[in-house]
Amino acid sequence: MSGAASHMKPIRLPKGGLIDRSKPLSFTFDGYRYHGYAGDTLASALLGNGVRLVGRSFKYHRSRGILTAGSEEPNALVELRSDARREPNTRATVVELFDGLEAKSQNRWPSLKFDVGAVNSLLSPFLAAGFYYKTFMRPASFWEKVYEPAIRRAAGLGRASTEADPDVYEKLYAFCDVLVIGGGAAGLAAALSAGRSGARVILCDEDSVLGGRLNGDNREIGDESGSAWAYHASLSLDALPNVRVLRRTTVFGVYDSGTYGAVERVSDHLPVPVPHQPRQRLWKIVAKRAVLATGAIERPVVFGGNDRPGVMMASAVRTYLNRFAVPAGRRAAIFTGCDDAWTTAFDLLGSGVPVEAIVDMRTEIDPRLAEKASRLGARVLAGAQIVQTRGNQDLKAISVRTTDGRTSDITVDLLAMSGGWTPNLALTTHLGSRPSWSNTLAGFVPGPPPPGMTVAGAAQGSFALADALREGDAAGAAAAEATGFTMQNHRVPQADDEHIGSKPFWYVADSRSKAFVDFQNDVTSDDVALAAREGFQSVELLKRYTTLGMATDQGKTSNINGYALMAQLTGRQMSQVGTTVFRPPYTPVAIGALAGHHRGLGFKPTRLTAGHRWAEERGATFVEAGQWLRAQWFAQPGETHWLTTVSREVREVRSKVGVCDVSTLGKIDVQGNDAGAFLDRVYINMFSTLPIGKVRYGLMLREDGIVMDDGTAARFAPDHYIVSTTTANAAKVMQHLEHARQVLWPELDVQLVSVTEQWSQYSIAGPRSRLLLARLLRDSTDISDTALPYLGCIEFRWRNAPARLFRVSFSGELAYELAVPAQFGDATIRAIMEAGSEHGVVPYGTEALGVMRIEKGHAAGSELNGMTTATDLGLGRMMSRKKDFIGRALATRPGLVDPERPALIGIKPVGKTARLHGGAHFLALGAKPNTANDEGYVTSVAFSPMLGHWIGLGLIKNGLARIGEIVRAYDPVRNRDTEVEIVSPIFFDPEGTRLHG
């Protein structure tokens, strides 16, 4: 230790535990340096250094200490690491200690010991359950300026890093015959039984060491300790080739068809992951059978001051003592209503820690327990209750009320409490099964488990170790046999006797201070009572009104106590009150683990066309288009502004010839005897009548009648079409067509293959395009008007490779698209440039292409925005009345054929020098800029070098009927208000003479 923490006295036992004392480790908490050992958790190391105060509660900022020793921990949430690896809300009880670990407390200011937020405790009468529903209603004007900012500042506990995560995450799939969830006594027995049969077994446990409670209890199995038996069982499992043991792995969700989600913390126990290893690994496990052996969770007791640091679960005290050699205090007391907690008292006494009193709420106690306590010198207070704890930021004393009504204080710094055990059945509810109440166990037990799952051990209420071993062994054997394997004869491990008597006790009614039900969200017994008085008596309403069970622990230690209080307050049985169900994930899962490699370029990998390197050599500026990187323009020396470059490219194309890489357009190969009939059903116009060797423009609708995409279909044979799509919608259209083929019309003889990546395609446009092609292709094919008219297509061989040529145009010029296999794409673009050198060929990018399509009034991405119909775009006449197609019925809804709907028009500024901007809204002259007067909006704009001014396309009410009208293009974002004239969307060569050469 160093600095201000030097006054703390370590309380580690000189020997014992499962830690490795030969490997001391150094770590910091809130800037102070401490020491621990390999095998410690952060929680055990803090307790070993005498650190009791580790956090603050969410609402009242009350002092919080360590409550449990497992993943159910509600209090000890800390912030780990720093900078890019900063990780908030991590449970100190499951953090493996490593050298150099850096941890900080959270939800406090300016420090953990002195937290200004603790003033909220004084304001608690105004912060009762549901106060936010009542407080922030009036005055309404306060919401944006006062209430919302205050709530946002108060929200959350820790601080997530704002830097990019430097670590890597993986996703893996696994298939097995038997999945065993939980590596305690029942889980180990199940895995051994199934594994020895030859079945493929996967065992998952969230701890780094198998054994579960066997590592924290002094138990015997056979002729060895429980922890030794668990160690030898783990070695046996590791030696079986058909068994995979996933340590540090939490099964967080159960899904359909025997699928389970699990996250493996591969490198969380290291300062940084080793090279080529992930931080965490997400497993998708598909199992024929599963054995759930997740054990049970100890219940707290609701009494005054039960949240004070130093008040802990009895089993946790035992775990820190026996597994980590850390007595959690120097003078202890026990508060319980079950036999199991007495074991904690005996273990403490055996380690030299005085137990000042065993306060048992029961009046009748097993004589064997009382006799042993007397022999060890512990005072037993039967029928007594603890009504109060004392201390500032640490437990100093408890107030005990005995059966005669007297109250006395006992000086202690550790109180181990236990209200009994609740089966850990969360995973059994993920597919909708509801637990049922057991009066015998005083707890909820699993309802019908998910298909293929068997529950064993404490998870189904068998709390005795011998029962857990027997049930685990039987469950593993049954699961293996159900998957076709034969069990070998073997002996079931035998365990020593134990006391498991228990009497349910939920709440000390005479508590003298706040009695907490949910420690993390500061839900008290008074909050539950308020919910009952105000009518929120359903467990679902209780949860939402009080936030009971809505914290990061999902109420693992609090839910049942809250429901029991509601039952008492409303005079109902627990079976009538019921319980909420859990939902995945069982414990928090990092978003990085869910994403795996799918982030950054891994989430959206940059696709490069075959001609990308050539474009780089030509000095192209690139832009993301869908999933591709496309050349946006090709600047020449001396061109300092993009508009200068784009305008030059447009002029060169329209006066000479240009080439553009259009390989990114979606290409779908459609084949089969019913290919034409299939396309008839997905496009609004007819394709089954398309002659071979011809291309037709088509429009595709969604089911709701809205335009999905446009493109072309070229027919090369009676049963063979090549469909093109827009770049952005290529994947969506393929998905749409596959759904139509497989689900809507599986009887059709048609097959689909996406061939976008397999073919490179170049658009050669301009009045000299035929001359360029003639020199490029030479005698490979006839490209005369007779052989290849407008909207024609041909297949041929060129340079010993297959090739296709389409006479289509997006620019309005004489144009062709040459397609070759992608491996020849780079050579082809170089050959095009060489063949066109004498004709002044220029490469042009997507910006020039966009300018030319706006000049010709072609609808594209900005117009195909998911809100427009074919009629809106001026393509209503294409909708065939001779056939049915996807979207036809809903496209005729009154709202979609209303003449008042915005329709496609062109616009030009009244003042020729004015610039237009996309997104501006159309308003009538003199109209106030509000939504009531909004008549439409500008979809696309461009500077037309052919016309010498800005032009645009837009959607406005009544559309083409308003040609010649002057309106305003109002753009509040850029503070522009421009008068524009509505004109035809075809600005350049409206007769289309250039298209035909």
N, C-alpha and C positions, 0 to 999 in steps of 0.2 A: 504494500500500500504506500501511498505518498500523499502529500498535501493535506487538505482538509479532512480526508478520510482516515487519517492515522489514528484517531481516537477509537475507531471500531475494533472490536476484539474478535479475531477468527474463532470459530467454535467447531472446527473439524476434529473428529475423533482421531486419535493417534494411529489407529489401525482399523482394518475391516473395510467393507464395501467392495464394489466391483470396479473402482477407479484404478488407474495405473499411476502410482505415486512416483514411479521412476521418470515420468514425463510431465514435469510441471509446465504450466501454461500461464501466460500473462494476458490480461485483457483490461479494458477500461469500461467504466459505466459513469456517464455524466462527467467525463473528464478525469475521474480518479482511477488510479491503477490498482488492480487487484491480481490475485493469483489463484489458480485452480489446477486441476489435473486432467489428463486425458481420460475420457469417460464421463466427465462432468457435463451437465447441461448448464446453460447460463443461470438458470434459477438455482440449481444446487450450489454453483460457485458463489453466487451472491449471498445465499444463506450461509455458506461456509465462511464468508468474510464478514458475517454479522450485518449484512445489508437487509433490512426488513421493508423499508419504504421503497417501492419500485415504480409507482405510477399514481395517477389521479383518475377519479371516475369521470364519466362523460358530462353529466349535468351539474352535479354539486361540487365537483372537483375535490371530493373527499380523498383522504389518504388511503392508498390501496397497497396491500402486500400480496405475497404469493399465496394462493388458495389451494391449488392442486399440484399434481406432478405430471399431468398429461395434456393432451390436446383439448381437453374441455376447459382449460384455464380461461376465466373471464377477466382477471385483474392485471396480470403481469404482461401487458402489451408494451413492447419496446420498439425502438427504432434501431435497426442494425446498419452498420457500415456507414459510408458517407459518399458524397458526390454522386457519380452516376450509379453506384450500386446501393444507394440509400434505400432501405426497405422498411416501411412503417408497419405497425400493428402486428408484429411478430411475437408469438407467445414464447416467453423466456423459458417455459417449462419443456419445450421441445427443441430448443436451439442447442445444438452440440457445441461445446466450447472448443475453440481453436486458438492457437497462439496469435495474438494481435487483434482479436475480436474487438470491435468498437461498438458499444451499445449506448443508447441514450433513452432516458424517460421521455414521455410525450404528454401532450394535453396539459401543459403547465407553463406558467410564465410569472416571474422571470426565472424561477428555479423550481425544482421538485420540492424542496423543503419549504420554500416560501412561495406559494402560488396565489396570486391575486384572485384567481377564479374561485378560490375557496369561499369568497364572500357570498357565493350563491347559496351556501348552506343557510346563511342568515335570511336569505330571501325564499327559502323553501316553501313557506305558506303560499307564496304567489306562483310557485313553479310546480304545482301538483300535477298529477296525470291529466292530460288533455288541455293544459293551460294554453298551448299554442293554438288550439281550436277556438279559444275564447278571447285571447289577448290581442291577436293581430287582425281583428276584423274592422276595428274603427280607430281613428278616422281613416277612411279609404285612401286619403291623400298621403298617409304615412307609409304605405306599402313600399313603393319604389325607393323612397329616399331614406327611410328609417328601418322598417322591419326587415325587408329583404336583405339589405347589406349586413345587418346585424346577424341574421340567421346564417348567411353564407360564411361570415367570419367564424361563427361558433361551430359550424358543421365539421364533422370529421374528427379524427383523433391524431393521427400522425401526419407526416409530410412526405409525399411521394417525390422522388427525384424529378427534376425538370429536364435532366440530361438524357440522352439516348442510352438505353441499356447496352452495356458492352458485351454482355454474355450471350451465349447461344442456347437455344432450347430445341429439343427434339420431339418428334412424334413417332411412336412405333406401334405396330399391331402384334398381337399374340393370340394364339389359339391353343386351347387346352381341353382336356377331358374334365378335370376338376380344378376349380379355383377355390382356394382356402383364404378367407379374409380374416386376418388376425393371427398373430403368432404367439398367443398365450398358451396356457395348458391345453385347452380344447382344440385350438388351431393346430398346435404341434402334433397332438394325437391324431387329428384328422389327416394332416399331411403325411404323417408316417404311414398310417393305415392305407391311404390311397396310393402313395408312392410305391410302397412295397408290392402292390398288385401289378405294377407295370404301367399304370395309367399316367398320362401326361399331366403333371400337377404344377400349378403355380401357387406359391404361398406369398401373400403380401402382408407386410406389417409396417406400421408407421415408425417404429423405433429402429434404432441402429443395432440393437441387441434383441434377439428373440427371447421370449419367455414371459412377457407381460408382467402380471403381478407376481409371478414367481421370483422375479429379480428384486422385488421390494418386500417380500414376506419371508419369514423364517419358517419354511415348510419342508417337509420331507416326502419324497416320492421314491418308493422302494428303499434302497439302502443309501441314498444320497440326498443332498439338499435339493430343494426345488430349482434353484438357479443352476446347480451343476447338472441336473437332469435336462434342463432346457438347453444348456450348452452342448451336451452330448447328443441331444436330439437334433440340434441344428447341424452338428457335424455329420450325422447320419443322413440328413436331407441333402446337404451339400455333396455328399458322395454318390447320391443316386442320379444317374445320367438323365432320367426322365423327369426330374424335379428341378424347377427353377425357383429360387428363393429371392424375392425382391424386398430387401431391407430398405428402410427409409422410404417406404412407398405406402401412400394412403389411397385406398379405394374410396373415391369420393362420390360415385354415382352409379346407380343401377338403371339400365335402359332396356329397351325392348330386345327380344330375341336372344337373351343370354349375353348381352353386351354390358361390359363394366368399364367405367372410366377410372383410371388411377394415375397419380402423379408421383414420380420417383425423384427424390431430392438428391440428385447424383453428386453435386458439389457444394451443397449448402453448408457442409461441415468444414469447408476449406476457405482460406482467405480469398482465393480466386480459383476458378476451375483450372485443372491441368490442361495443357495444350490438347486440342482436338476432342475435348470432353464437354458435354453440355452442362449448364447450371442445373437444369431440371429436365425430366423426360416425361412426356405424356404417353400413357399406355392406353390403347383401346384393346381390351381383352374380351375375346369371345369364348365362353366356356359352356360346355354341355351341361355341367352341373356345378353348383357352388355350395360351399359350406360357410355360413356366417358364424364366426366365433369372435365377435368384437367385445365380449365381456360386458361389464356393467359399470355404471357411473355412480359414485357415492353422492348422496344428497346432503346438502347443508341443512342446518336448522335455522328457522327464521326467529331471531330474538334481537333484543336491543343491542346495538353496537357490534353485530356479527360481522361487520365489514372491516373492522380495525386490523391493521397489520399485526400479525402474530396469531390471528384466528385462522386456522387452516383445517382442511379435511384430514380426518384421522388416518386414512390410508396414505395420504400424501406425506404426512409426518413420518409414517413408517417407511415409505419409500426413500425419503431423503436420509433417514437414519441407516437403513440396511443396505441400500444400493450405493449411496454416495458418502456414507460415513459422516453425515452432517446432522447433528441434533438441531432441530429448528428453534430451539430455545434452551434456556438454562433451568427454568422452573415451569413445569407443565401442569395442565389440568385436562381432563377429558369430559366432554359433554355429549351424551349419546342416548340412544334408545335401542341399541342393538349390541349383540355379543362381540361383533367383529372389532369394534373400537377398543374393547378391553385389551385386545392383542397389542394395540399401539401402546397402551399404558405399560404392559409387561415388557415390551421391547425397549421402551425408554428407561424403565427401571433397570433392566438388564445391562444397559449401556451407561449407567451411572447418572442419568438425568432424573432428579426428584419429580415425582408426580404428587402434587399437593392434594388433589382430589379427583375422584372419578364420580362425576355427577351424572347419574343415570335416571332418566325420566320415569323409568319403570319402578314399580314398588316391589315386584317379584323378580328376583335375579337368580340366575343359575348358581346354586351354592358352591359349585366348583370354582367359578370365577371369583366369587366373594372370598372364598378361602385362600385362593392364590394371591389376591390383592392384599389381604391381611398379612399373609406370610411375607410379602415383599415390602410391607410398610406403607401401602397407599390407603388413604381414607376413602371410604365409599359413602356417597350420599344418595341413597335410593329415594326415588320419588321427588327429587329436587329439580329445580330449574334455574338456569342462568337468566337473569332479567336485565343485566347491564354489563358492559365492559368499560374499563377506564383506561385512560392514557391519551396522549396528544397525538403523536404520529407513530405510536408504538403501543402495544398492549402492556399495561402495567398491573392491572388487577381485574378480577371478575366479581360480580355481585350475585350471590347464590341465595335463592329462597327455598328453604327446606319445607317439609310437609307440615311443620308446626306453624308456618307462616312467618318465621323469622328470616331476616335477610342479613347476610354477613359478607364481608369482602375477603377475598383470598388473593394474595399477591402472586401473580404468575406473569411470565412474558410469552407463554405459548399456550394456546387453547386448541386442542384437537377435537373437532366436532364430527358427528356422524348421525344422520337421520335415517340411515339404511341405504340400500342399494336399488338402483333402477336399471333394468336391462337396457343395454345400448342397442336399440333396435332401429336406429334412423334409416339404415339402408333398406330395411324391409318395407318402408313406406313410400319409397321413391316412385313406385308404379301405381300408387293409389291405395294400397292396403292400409286399413286403419287398425291401430293397436286396440286390444281389449283390456279391461281392468281385471286384475286378480286380487281379490280380498285376501287370499292366502299370503301372497307376496307383498301386498300393499304397494303395488306398482303395475304399470302397464306392461303387457307382454305382447309379443308379435302376433298380428293377425295372420291371415293366409299370406305366406311369403311369395315373392316373385316366382314365376315358373322356373323350376330347376334348382331352387335354393332350399337348403335345409339349415335350420338354426340350431346351434349346439352350445352347451355350457351356460355361462352366466347371461349371455345375450338372450336366452329364453327363460331365465329365472332360476337356473340350477346353479346356486351360488357355492355349493360345496365343491372343493377341489376334486374329490373322488368322482363326483357326478360329472364334472366338466370333462375329466379324462375319459370316462366311460362313454359319454355322449359324443365327444369328439371322435373317438375311435370308431364308434358305430356309424356316425355320419360320413366319415371318410370312406369306410368300407362300402356303405350303401351307394354312395356317389360313384365309386369306382365300378361296382357291379352293374349299376344302371347304364354305364357306358361300355359294358362288354368285357370287363376284366374280372378275374377270379381272385378272391382273397386267399392269402396264406394263413395258416394257423399261427396265432401269436397270443401272447399274454397282454392283457390290458394293465398299464402301470397302476400300482396301488399307492394311495396317499394316506398320510396320517390323519387322525381324527381332528375335528375342529368344531367350534361353537358357532352356530349360525342363527341363533334365535334373534328375533327382532319384533318390535312393536312400533307401528307407525305413529310418529309425532311430528307435526308440521310447524307449529307456531306457539311461541310463548306469549300468551295473551296479556300478561302483566309486564311486558317489556316497558322500560322507562325511557327509551330513546328510539330513534329510527331503527326499524327492523327491516333489513334488506332482503328482497326476494331475488331480484336480478341485479347482480353486483355491477355489471358493466354499464347498464343503462339507468342505474339508480332508481329502480322500481321498488317501492317499499310496500309493506303490508297495508299502510294507509291508502296507497294508490289503488290497490286491489279493492279495498273497501269502498273507495270513492266510485270506482267503476261499477261495483255492484249497486250502489245507491242510485247511480245515474242511468241504470238500465243496460249497461254493457256487460251482460252476464254470460253471453256465449263466449266460448274460448277464443273464437276468431275475432270477436269484437274486443274482448279483454286484451288480446295481443296488440291490436292496433291502437286502442285508446291509451294503453299504458306503456307501449313499446316492450312489453314483456316478451323475451325470447327473440327480439329483433336485432340483437347485437351480433358481433362477429362470431360468437360462440353458439348462436341459434338456440340459446336457452338450455344448453345441455345440463347445467346445474340448477336452473331456476324454474323451468316450465312446470314441473310436477308440483312444486311447492305453491306456485301461483294458482294452479287449478284446485289444489286441495283447500286453499284459503277461500276461493270462490265457492267451493262446495259447502264449507262450513257457514259462510255468510248467507247463502241462499237456501240452506237446509236440504241440499241434494246429496245423493250418493256420487262417488267419483265416476261410477259407470254412467251416470246421467250427465255429468259435466263433460266427460270425454276429454279429448286432447287434439291439438293441432297435429299435422303431420309434417315431417321434414321434407326438404327438397334439396336436390344437388346444388352445390357441392357440400359434402359432409363437413369439411373444413375449407377455409379459403384457398383458392387456387390462383396462382399468378396468371395474369392475362398473357404474359410471355409464354408460359407453358401451353396454354390453349392455342396460341398462334403458332408455336414451333418456329420453323424456318420461314413461315409466311409473314415476313415483315420486310420493309424496305424493298430492295430489289428482289428479295425472296418472295415477298407478297405479290408484287407486280413486276415480274422480270421484264427487262427491256428487250423487246424483240428487234432484231436488226434484219433488214432485207439483204438479199444477196448482193445488191449494188451499194451497200452502205459504205464500204471502203472507198469505192470510186467517188461517192458523193463527198466523203471527207477530203479526198485529194483535190476535189474541185472547190473546196472552201465553203461547203454548205453549212448553214445554220440549221440546227435540228429542233424539232418540236415533238412532244409526245402526242400520238394520235391513237386512241384506243390503247392497245398493248404494244404498239410499235413506236419506233423512233423514225420520223420521216423528215426529209429535207424540207425546210420551210422556205428558204430562198438561197440563191447562190450569188453572193456579193462579188463584184469585180473590183480590182484596184481603183481607188479613188471614190468609191461609193460609200459614204459615211452614214447614210440613213436607209433604213429598211424599205421605206416607201419608194425611194429612188430605184432601188434594186428591183422591187416587185413590178413597178411601172415599166421598167425596161424589159423585164421578162415577158410581160403581157404584150407589149408592142412588137417584140421580136417574134413571138408565137403567131400573132395575128398577121404579121407581114411576111414572115419566112417560115420557120419550122422550129418546134421545140419538143423536148422529150421530158416526161415526168414518170417517176417510179410509182406505179399504182399496185404494186405487189401486195399491199396490205389490205386491199379490198377482199372481203370474204369470198371464198370460192368453194362451192359445195357440188360435188359430183352426184347426180341423181340418175339412177339406172333401174330398169325393171320394166316389165310389160305394162304396168300401170303408172309409169312415171308421169305421163302427161295428165292423166286423170287426177293424180295426187297434186300436181302443181295447180290444176284448176281449183282445187278445194282450198288451197292456202293463199292464192293470189286472187285479187278482185277481178282480173281479166282472164281471158281464155289462153291456155297454152297447149292444150291437146291438139289444137288445129294449126299450131305453128309449123311451117314447112321446115324440112331438114335443110340446114345451112343458113338458117335465119336466126336473128336475135330479136327479142321483144322486151320492152320496158315493162316492169310489173310493180304493183303496190301490194303490200301485205298488211292486213289489219290484225289487231288483237281481237279477242272475243267480244270486247265491249264496243267494237266499231271504230276505235281510234287507230290511226296509222302506227304500225310498228316499224316498218322499214321499207325502203325501195331498192330497186336493183334491176338486173336483167337476167334473162334466161336464154341460153343459146342451145339450139337443138342440133346435135351431130349425128343422131341416128333415131330410128323410131322409138327406141327404148333408152336413149341417152341424152341427158341435158346437163349443162354446166350453169349453175345459178350463181350470180354475184350478189353480194350484200355490201352495205356500208362498212367501213373499217370498224367503227365503234360498236356496231350491232352484230358482228359476225358470230360471236359465241352465242348471243341470245337467240338469233335466228336459227342456228343449228339446234339449239335446245328446243325451240318451238317446233321445228320440223320433226325432230325425233319424237316429241310427245304426240304430235299428230299421227306419225307413222305407227308408233308402238301402242298408243292408247286409244286414239280416236278411230283409226282405220287399220287395225292389224291385218285385215283380210287382203289389203292391197299388196300386189307384187311390186315392191319398190324398196330400194336400198339407198342409204345416204352415206357419204364419206366427205369429211372436211378436207379439202386439198389446198387450203390457203398457203401453208408453208411449203407445199411441194412444187408450186409454180411461181416463177418470177414473171411479172407482167409490166410492160412499159407502154405508156400512151405517147404516140407520136402524132402531134397536132400541128396544123398550119397549112397554108396553101401549097407548100412544097413537100408535104408529108409523103405523097405518093412517089415523088421523085427520089426521096431518101430511101423509101422502102424498095423501090425498083433496084437501086444500086446495092442495097443490103442483101436482099433475097435473091436477086438475079433470076436464075431459071428455076428456083425452088417451087414457085407457085405463081399463078396468074392473078394479078391484083387490079386488073382493069375494072372499069365500072360494070361491064357485062358479067365478069366472073365474080366480082365481089362488090355488089351494090351496097348502098347505105343499109345498115342493120343486117349485113351478111356476116357469115363466119365460115372459116375453112380450117381443116386440119391438114398438115403436110409435114414433110421432113426437111429439116434445114441443118446443114453441117452435121449430118449423121445423128440427129436428135429429133424427137417429136416436137412439133410446134403448132400453135394455134394463132389465128389472126382474126380479130373481131373489128368490124367497121362500125364503131360506136364513138360518140363524141359527148363529152361533158363541157367542152369549151365553146361549142357552137361552130368550130372550124372543121374543115376536112380532117378527119382523125381516124387513127387505127390503134388497136391495142394488140401488141405482140406478146404472146405467152410462151415461155420455154421452161423446162424443168429447172428447179432452183439451183442445181449445181452448175448450170450454164448462165446464171443470171449476171454475174460479174462480167464474164466475157461478152455477153450480149449487149450490155449497155456501152461497153467500150467499142464494140463493133458498130453500134448505132451512131455514136459520136463520130467515129472515123468516116462512116458512109455519108454522114450529113455535113461534114466539114465544108465541102464546096457549096453547100446550100445555106450556110450560116446558121446551123443548128445551135440552139441554146438549151441548156438544162433549166427547167423551171420547177419551183417548189409548190407546196400546198397553198401559200398565200396567193400566188399568181393564179393558180387553179381556182381558188375561191373567188377572186375578182372576176374571172371570166364566167364562172357559173352564175354570179349575181348579175353580170351584164346580160346574161341569157335568161334570167328569171327561173333558174332551176332550184327547186326546193332541196335543202340538205339538212344537216344535223340541227341547226337552229330552228328550222321550220318543222322538222320531224321530232318534236319535243315531247311527245307523249300526250299532247292535248289537242292535236289537230286531226280533222277527218279528211278523207279524200276530197270532199266538196270544198272544205276550207282552202285546200291547196290548188283548187281549180282542176282537179282530176276526177270529179264526180262522174263524168261521162264514161270513164274507164270501167265503172262497176257494172259487170255483166248482169243482165236480167234473165239469162238463159240457164244459169247454174247457181248452185248454192256454194258458199265459201265461208271460211271462218270470219266472223264479225258482221256478216251480212244483216242478220236480223236486228242486232242492236244498233247498227249504223243508221237505221231508219227511225230511231227514236225521235220524238218531236224536238227535243233539245239539240240534237245533232244535225237536224235539217232546217233549223230556224234560220230564215234569211238574215236575221239580225246578228248571227254568229260572225265573229271576225273572220275575214277571208283574205287570201294572199293578194297583195298589191305591191307596186313599186312606188318609191318616193324619191324626189330630188329637191334640194333646197331652193327656195325662192331666190335667195341671194346666192349666186353661183359659187362664191368663195367660202360659204359656210361649211363647217365640218359636221358630219352626222355621227351619232353614237348608237350602238346597239343597246337595247334595253330601255330607250326613251319611250314615254307613253304618249299616245295620241290624244289631244284635247282639241275641242272646237275653239275657234278664235274667240277670245274674251271669256272663256270658261274658267271657273276657279279650279285649281289643281287639287281635286279630291277624287276619291274612288267612284263617287256617283257620276262624275263626268268623264271617267276613263273610257275611251272608245277602242283601245287596242294598244299595240306596242310594236317597236321596231325589232325585227329579228336578226337581220344581217346588214352590214354596211361595208362599203369599199370605195376607194377612190378609183374612178374609171379613167385610165390614161387615154382611152379612145374618145371619151366625151369631155374630158378636161375638168370634171367636177365630181363631188361625192354623190353616190347613189345608194339606195338601200331597198331592202324588202321588208315588209311588215304585214301584220294582221290587223285589220280594222273592220268595224261593223259595216255591213252592206258591201264591203269590198269593191269590186270592179264597177259597181253602179255609181261610185263616187269619183271616178276618174275626172281630173281637172279641178277638183275641190282643193282649197288651201286649208290645212290644219296645222296645229302646233305639235312639234316633237319635244315634249317636256321631259327634261332629265334633271331631277333634283339632286342626284348624286354628284354630278359634275357641274351643277348650277348652270345648265344650258336650257334655253327656250328658243327653238328654231322653227320658223315657218317653213313648211314643206308642201309641195304639190303632189297630190296623188296621181300616179301615172301607171301605165301598163308595166307589169313586172319584166317585160322583155325590152331591154334598153338598146341593145345592139343587134343589128341585122335581123329585124323582126320577120323579114320574109324567109329567112333561113337559106339564102342562096349560097352562103359560104360553106354551109354544112355539106353540100353536095359537090363542092369543088368546082 
